[in-house]
Amino acid sequence: MKNQKNLKRQKLRNNEYYQMQDIQDRLYLQSSKGTNFTHLMEIITSENNILLAYRNIKKNNGSSTKGVDGKNISHLASLEPETLIKLVQNKLKNYFPNKVRRVEIPKPDGKLRPLGIPTIMDRLIQQCILQVLEPICEAKFYNHSYGFRPLRSTKHAISRAYFLAQRNNLHYVVDVDIKGFFDNINHGKLLKQLWTLGIRDKSLIAVISKMLKAEIENIGIPDKGTPQGGILSPLLANVVLNEFDWWVNSQWENMPTKYQYKPRIYQNGELDYSNKYTALRTTNLKEVYIVRYADDFKLFCRNHQDAVKLFEASKQWLKNRLHLEVSKEKSKIVNLRKNYSYFLGIKFKVHRKGKKSNRDTKWVVKSHIQEKALNKIKTNVRKHITNIQKPKKSIGLAIDLYNSFVMGIHNYYNCATNCIIDMAKLSNQTRTKIFVRLKSRRVNKSDKLPDYIKKVYGKSEMLRMIGDKPLLPLSYIQHSKLMNFSKANIYNPIDREKIHNTQKVADYKIIKYLIENPIQGQSTEYNDNRVSLYIGQLGKCAITKEELEVGSMECHHIQPKSQGGLDNYNNLVLITKEVHKLIHSTQMETINKYLKYAPTDKVTLENLNKLRAKVGNLEICL
């Protein structure tokens, strides 16, 4: 299973393959310089942007979810690339969205969260728009908002919160909860905010306006809000709250001073304005910093008095400027020296730990996994145990799913300073089920463990085996210290090199050719996978390992379409024309003719015969 880092890298590569990265870089640079954009629809409706959008959404977990029209990603996949491109282009000429399907999913507190699921075509169009709007908006977004932004995560938000509490000694936190944020976004205000950010293509603004007004199944036409479930919704949510971010910033961080203080630059790119802030503390200004993840945010203050004033000011600002109400029940001021503040599944406070060199009290962050999160983990562990006992498909798959779940839990919650204690308690509550019900055993010397499991979990005495499959220990979590992250920007070529090296193993000219010259009569999925195969096979034939060249490569279905074979990646290989002839040939004269173009070593011949067997042909014997 791909980790998050690999997924991020893959998206970057997709941008490069479809020649959209340079365009996005340019949009970002222009936006950072204050450019207004009036012709964005030309980029949005370009062939490469549409094909890139298809490539990006087909990997989404929700791509198989059907809209009100009963269609999902398989419908788009079956269309020829030219047909798909024209459908999108024609739809955007006079855009009217289809109805949005209403789905309600349970929340941790037992309530239901309403989701709006657009049709797959509307989701594709939203992805097309997202790919163009994101770099423009990223140039204008506040630095310490972290939700639904490239190269940012919950870990970054939690790290920033720890930093402000521990390093800056800001121990009064204003926890603000907005009532039904996504359901109460003001449409008119949002469109004005987009205009202010420089998005001044009237055709595009009209399309977004229609998206916001898309009829919700069994509900009607909304007069406010943006549906959770729409691809564009997270970006639009950030646009709405970005104005609030900068307002908080203007109260302290961005307040001008008489003397222009030059910041120090840390190795990670972080700017240190401590000299400026020291000067500001001699004034009557209220020191405040914001950390925001989507609509979940905190204001960090120096004292209780400032926190009270900023709490009231924030409520009034949100109401008057953004037409958003703050929940009285869930919003409060927390003294971190006495109480925990809850944030993204973590609860944290500060406690005394000796003295600093200047004799001031040293405060350090103490954090735990939130109780709600622990209860949810416990419930899911029990479900996985039941699935291993009574697997829906195979016990091996059930164990793999459990292990994947445990690794995900460990990777997310290892930022809590007391995560080891929390997970140990949870493990004790489920140990009997794992030991007895699953009939697991200890690991012995003869057991062969996968390298990644041996590396991370090999020292744990709680590692168990079911047959020849390892079962990861829930309690074996390693605390990972959080550091302020490097401000890498995916729309800066220099920063991208820190994230991934530009693909050099495959010829970009050939990738470009494959994208621009799809096989007529074949599906979008087939043609998109040709590109993936060329990259995945490092530009070489799957059988002979020869370099593939334009005009000499062909894409072969391992299981023929006549036998139910699909156009998915695992059922396709990219090979030379000669190899393709050898796979399908039945006449010895033809076979002998093409054998001279292919290596006849044992391994090559075995792989060739495997493909021949799949299409129902006899082995070639030399």
N, C-alpha and C positions, 0 to 999 in steps of 0.2 A: 504494500500500500504506500502511495506517495505521501510524504510528509508535507506540511504547509510550505516549507522553504522550497521544495521541489516544484510544488504547484505554482508558486509565485514566479520561479524561474521559467517554468513552462509558458506562462502567460506572456512574459517578456519575450521569449523566443517566438511565440506566435505573432506578436507585433512586428518582429523583425522579418519573419518569413513572408508576411503579407504586406511588407513595405509601408506599414503604418507608424512605425516607431519614430522615424524622422519627422513625419507630419505632426505627431503628438508632441515631440520635443519643441517644434517650432511654435505650436499653439501655446505651450507652457511659457516659453521665452517671451512671446508677444504679450501674453496676459500679464506676466510679471512686470512688463514695461507700461502697462495701462492701455493696451490696444483694445479697441472695440471691434467685435466680430459681426459682420453683416451677411456673410455668405457661407454659413456653416452647413447648410443643407447639401451643398455640392459635395462636401467631404463625407457627410453622413450617408448619402445615397451612392457613393462610389462603389465599384464592384469589389475592390479589395476589402473595404470596410465591412461590407455585407457578409462576405465569405469569412472574414475574421470573426464577426459576431456569431455566425453559425458555429465556428470552431470553438469559441469560448463557451457558448451556452450548452453545447451538447455534453460538456463535462460536468455541468451543474447537476447536483443531486435531484433537483426538482424538474429536470428536463423531461422526465417521463410522466409527470403529472399532467392530466388532461384539463383543458379549459372548458368553457360552456359548449364549444363546438365538438367536443369529444376527441380532439386531436392533440398529439404530443410531438416530441422531437422526431419520432419515426416518420411522421408525415413530411416534415421538412427534409429529412434525410433521403427520402425516396424521390424527391424532385431533382431534375437536372439543374446544374449550377446556373445556367442561363435563365431557366424558368424561375428559379428562386430569386435571382437578382431582379428580374423584371417585375415579379410580384411585389417585392418590397418597394421598388422605385415607383410603381404605379399606385400602390396604396398610399404612399407619402405625398403624391401629387394632390390628393384630396382626401386627407386622412380622417377617418372616423373609426375609433376603437370599437371592438366588440364588447359585449357584456363581460364583466368580471365575475368569476365564480367565487362564491362566499364559502369559506371553510373556517371552522373554529377548532383550535387546538388547545389542550389543557395547559394551564400555567402551573408553576410550582406551588402557588398558593391555593390551587383548586379551582380558580376562576378560568374563564375561557378567553383566549386571545383570537380576535377575528383576523383572518388572512384573506386577502383578495388575490385570486389567481387569474391573471389575464390569459387570453388564448396564446398558444405558442407563437403565432405570427406577431402578436402585439409584444410578446416578450423579446422576440428577435429584433423588432424595431427599437424597443427600449435599449437593448444592448448596443445597437448601432449608434444611438444617441449618446449613451454613456461613454463609449470609447472616444468620442469627440469632446464632450463636455468636461470629462474628468480632468484632463490636463489644464484646461482653462481655469476650472475651479480650484484645483490644487495650488495654483500659483497665488490664490487669494485667501486660502484657508489659514486659520490661526494654527500656530505650531503645536499647541498642546491639546488639540482635539485628535482622538485616536480611532474612533469607530468608523468602520466601513471606508477606510482609506488605504491606499496601496502601501505595503511595507510597514503597516502599523497594526498593533494587536492589543488585546487586553493586558498583556504583560507590560507593554510600554506605558499604558495608563496607570497600572498598579505601581510600576517603578517610579513614575513621576510623583505619585501620591506619597510613597515612602520617602522619597528625596525631600519633599517639602516639609514633611513631618519631622524627619530625623536630622537632616542637614541644615534646614532653614529654621527649625524650632517653631514652626507654625502649627500650634496645637489646638486651634479652634476651627472646626470644620462646619461649613454650612452645607447640609445635605438638601438638595432641591429635587423634588419629584414633580414633574409636569403631568397633569391629568390627561390621560389619553392622548399623548403627544401626536402620534401619527394620524389619529382620527380627527384632530382639531387644527391642523395646519391651515392657515388662511391662504386661499388660492391667490387672491389679488396681491397680497403682500409677497408671496413667494415669487410671482412673476416679476414684480418690481425689483426684488432682490437679484434675480437672474439678470435683469436689464442693468442694474448697478454694477454687477460683476463683469460687464462688457459683452454679454450675450445678447446681441441686438439684431439677430436675424429674425425678422417678424414672422416668417413662415415657420421657423422652429418654435418660437414662442407660442404660436397658434396651435401647433401639434401638441406641445406639452400641456397647454390649457385644456385641450380636448381629452388628453389622457387623464388629467385630474378629474374631469367631469364624466368619465366613462361610467355607464350605468352598472350598478352592482346588482347581481342576481337576487331577486326577491326583496330588495331594499329600495332601489330607485337611483336617481341621479344625485350624487352627493354635492353639497354646497361648500364643503370643506374637507380637509384631510387628504392623505395619499395612502393607498392601500399597502399594508405590509404584505409582502409577497411579490410586489412589482420590482423588477430589476433596477429601475431608475429611482425608486423611493428612497433608499439609503442616501444617495447623493443629494437629492432634493431636501432631505431632512437636515443634512449638514449645511446646505445653503441657508436654510431658515435660521439655524442656531449660530452660524458663523458670525452674524451681526452681534449677537449677545457676547460671543467670545471676545470680539474686538472691543466691545464696550467695557467689559471687565478689565481687559488689558489696558485700556486708556485711563483707568482709575489709578493705576500704579506703575506697571511695567513700562508703559509707553508715555508716561508723563514727562514732558520736557523739563530740562534743568538749565540753569544759566550757563554752566560750564559743560561742554561736550565731552563726556567721559568715554574713553576708548575701552571696549570690552576685551578681556582676555579670552583666548580661544583654547579650549581643552582639546586633547587628542581625538576625542570622538566628534569634534565639530561643534560641541556645545559652547555657547557664548556666556561668559561670566561678567555680569553687570554689577558686581558687588560694590564697587566704588560709587556708582550712580545711586544704588539703593541706600547706601550709607548716608549719602547726602539727602535723599528724599525722607529718611527717617527723622531728620531734624525739622521737618515740616509737620503740619497737622493732617497730612494725607493718611488715608486708611490703607495699610498694606494688604494686598489681596492677590491671589493667584487662582486661576481656574484650571481644573483637569476635567476633561469631558470625553466620555465614550458614548457616542450617539446621543440619546436624550438623558443619559445618566451622568450627572456631573456634580462636582464638589468645588466649593470656594474655601481656600485655606487662608486663615487670618491670624494676626498676632495676638489679639486679645478678645475677650467676650464682648466688650463694648463695640468694637469695630464689626464683629460678626453680626450683632443685632442690627446695626445700621445697614450693613451690606445685604443682609437677608431681606429686610423690608424694601430696600432700593431695588433689589433684583426682582422681587415679586411684582412691584409696580412697573418696572421696565418691561418685563415679559408680558404683562397684561396690556399695557398701553401701546407698546411697539409691535409685538408679535401676536397679540390677541390670544395669549395662552394663560391658562389658570394653573396655579400651583396647588398641589394637594396639601392641605393643612395637617392631615393625619400622618403623612409619610415624610414631610419636610421638617427639618429641625436643625438646631445647633448642637454640636457634639464637642465636648471637651475631651480630647484624646488622652489626657492624663488620667481620666477617671473612667471613660466609657469607650466602647468599640464603635467604630464607624464601618458601615457595610459597603462593599464596593466590588462588583463583578465576581461574586461568589467567595470573596475574601472578607474577613473582618479584622481590623487592625486598630491598635492603640499604641501609646508610647509608655515606656517605664524607665525609671532612673537606672543608670549604670555608671556609677562613679562620677569623677570630675574631669573637666577638660583642663588643658594646660593653663588656662586663665582662671581656674578655680570655679567656673560656672558649672552647673549641673549638666551632665551628659545624658541625653535622652536617646533611646534606641527604639525602633519599631518592633512590636510584638504582634504577630498575626496568626490567625487560625483559618481553617476552612469553615465557611459559614454552615450553620446547622441545617438550613434548607438544602444546601448542596450535598451535605453528608447523607441526609435522608434519601435524596434522589439517587445518589451513588449506591446506597444500600438496596434500594428497590431494583435498580438495574442489575446489580450483582446477582440478586435472587432470580431474576428473569433469565440471566445467562446460565446460571446453574441448572435451572429447570430445562433450558434448551439443550444443555449438554447431556442431561439425563434422558431426555426425550427429544433428540434432534429432529428438526424438520427435514433436513437433507442428509447430512452425514455428521458423525461426532467430531471428525477432524475439522470440518468447517465451523462447527459450533465452538470448539476450543480456540480456533484462530480468531473468531469474532470476540470471544471473551478476552483473549490476550491483547487484541487491538484496543478494546475498551479500557483495559487496565493501563496500558501504555499511554493512552490519551489522557486519562485521569492524572497519572503521574506527571506528564509533561505540562499540564495546565496548572495543577495545584502545588507544584514544587516551589513556587514563589512564596508560599506561606511559611513563616519562620518555624512554626510548630506543626508543619504538615506531617512529620514523622509520628508525633504523638496522636494526631487526629486519625491517621490511617491505621495506626496500630489498634486503636479502640474499635474502629470499624472492622478490621480484620478479625478481632476476637469475637465479634458478633456473627461472623459468617464462617469461622474456621470449621466448626462442626459439620456444616453442610458440605464444605469442600473436601474434608478428610473422610467423612463417613459416607455421605450420599453418593459422591462421585468415585469413591473407592480409589482415591489417588494414593500414590506411594512416594517415598523419597527418591531423589536422584542417586543413581549409582555410577560407578566408573565406566560401565559399558554403554551408558546412555550417550547418544550423540545430540548435542544441542546446537541449534543454529548460531552462527557467530555473533549476531547482534544480541541474542538472548544471553549467551555466555558472557559477553562483554559487560552488559548492564546488570544482569540478574544472577550471574554465575556464582557469586559469593554468598548469596542468600540461602540460609538453612530452610527457609519456607518454600523454596521452589519445589514444586511437585510434578509428578508424571502421571498421565493417564495413558496406559499403553506405551507407545513410543513418542507421545506428544507432550511437551512441557506445558505446565499450567502456571502462569506468572503469579507471584505472591503480591497480594493487595497491599501488604504492609511495607514492602521494600521500596520506599520512596526516598529519594535523595534531595535534600533541600538545595535549591539553586539560588545564589545571591543575585539580586537584580541590580543592574547597572543602568545609568542613563544611556540611552541608545544613541547610536550614530544617526544623524539626520540625513540618511541616504535618500535620494530623490530619483525615482525611476525615469524621470523625464530629463535627466542630466546624464550624458554619455559617460562622464568620468565616474559618477556615482554608480552607474549600472555595472561598471567593471568590477566594483566591490561585491556586487551581488552575484553576478555570473559573467563568465567569459563569453564573448560573442561567438556563436557557433562557427567553427572553422573546419569541422570534419566533413561537412557537406558543401557542395558548390552552390552558392547563392544564385548563380545564373540558371542552373538547372531547376532549383526550387521555384524561381520566378517563372521559368518556362512551364513547369507543371501546373502552377496556379493559373497562368494566363491561357493555357491550352488544355482545357478539360477534355476528357474522352466523351465525344458525343454519344448520346443514348444511354449513358451511365449516370447514376445518381450523384447527388452532392456528397453523400457519405463516401461513396466509392472514390470520387475525385479528391476529396479532402484527405482520405487515408492514403492515397498515392503519395502525397506530400509527406505525411507522417512516416510512411514506410521508407522513403528515400532517406530521410533524416535518421530514422531508427536503425537502418541497415548501413549507416555511414557511407551512403552513396555507392554501395556494392551489391552485386547480385547475391540473392539469398542462398544460391546453390554453389556457384563457381567462385564467389568472392571477387569477381572481376569488377573493375570500375564501370558503373553504368553511365551511358551517354545518351543524349537526346537522339531519338530515332532508333535506338537499339534496345530500349527497355520496354517491358510489358508487365501489366499487373495481372496476376493469376489468382483465381478463386480456388482455395484448397479443397473445400467441399463445393462441387459445382452448383450453380444456381438452380439447375434442373433437378437437383436432389435436395433442394431446400436450403442451400448455402446462402449466406447473407453477405452484405457489403461491409461488414464490420472489420475492424483492424486485424483481429486474430484469425480471420478467414482469408486474408490476402497476403501475398508475397510479391515483391518486385524482383523480376528476373530478366535475363537477356532474351531476345527474340528466339535465339537458337535453343535455349533451355526450354522455352515455352513450347516450341515445336516437338522437342523430345518428350515432354510430358504427355502430349496428346496424340503423338504418332503411333500408329498400329502397324504400319508397313516397314519391314526390315530395311528396304531400300532407303526410305526416308530417314529412319533411325541412324543408319550408317552414314548418311550424308551429313547429318548435323552433329554426330558424335565427335567428328574431328574439330568442331568449334568449342568443345567443352572438355575440361580435364576429366580423366577417367580413373582417378585414384579411388580407393575403396570408400572413403568417407563421402566424397561427392556423389558417387554412384548410389550409395545407400540412401542419401537424402533425395536424390532424383527419383529413385524407385518408390520411396514413401509417397511422393506426390503423384506418381503414376498410379499407385494402388488406390489412392483417394478418388481418382476419376474412373477407376475400373479397368485400367490397363495392366498388362503383364509386366513382370520385371525385365529389365535389360541385363543380360548376362554377357560378360566378355570372356 
